[in-house]
Amino acid sequence: MSKICQITGKKAVIGNNVSHSKRRTKRKFDVNLFVKKFYWVEQDCWVSLKVSANGLRVINKLGLDAAIKRAAEKGYL
């Protein structure tokens, strides 16, 4: 599977390694992803999600049900 957060939609971005002599070579900045299991009370089941650190904060702030609904509306799930 790809390295994309299922809650926020964050994915890897491309940037440059910059050496001391200012030579630039391409590199990838990966997302800080975790595979976490959450208990979804409304559906009475466990859900395994690939979420970023920011996605964990969104789930803590909004709640799992609201975060999943929001991600489904935006097409991240």
N, C-alpha and C positions, 0 to 999 in steps of 0.2 A: 504494500500500500504506500501511497505517497505521504510525504511529511507535511500534512495540512491539518490545522486545528479544526475539529468538527463544530466548535462553538463560535469561534471568532472568524474563521476562514483565513487565518494567517498562514503564510507559506514562505518558503525560502526566497531570499532575494540575492541578486548578484552584485558584487562590489569588487574592489581592488585590494590586493596586498600591496602595500607601499613599503619598499625597502629604504634603508638609510640613504642610498643614493637616489631616491625618488623614482626608481623603476617601478612600473605598475604591471602586475599580473592578475588575471581574473581569479576570483574565489567566490564561494557561496556562503552566505550567512544563513545557517539553519535555524529553525524555530525551536524553542525550548519546550519540547513535547513530553507528555507523560501519558501512559495508558492507565486509566483509572476506572474503577468500578463504582458506580453510584447506585443507591437504592432509590428507585422512582416510586414514591408513595402513591401517586395518582393511578399508576398502572399496576402497582403491587408486584414489581419485578426488579431485578438487577440489570443495569445497563452499563456496558463497557464502552467508554469513549476515549478517543485520542484527543487530549486537550492540551493547550499551551498553559503557561503559568498565568497569563492574562485571562485565559478562559476559566481557570479555577477561580479567579477573583470575581469574574462575571457570575459564575454559578453561586458563589457565596453571597453575592450582593442581591441578585434577582431571585434565586431559588432555581432548582433543577428544572422544574416544569416550564417556567417562564423562559429560561435560557434555551431549552430545547425547542420551544415554539418559535422563538425569535430566530434561531439558527435555521429552522425548517423554512420559515418565510423568506429568508435571504438565500436559501439554497445551499447551505453549507453541509447539511446532513445528507 
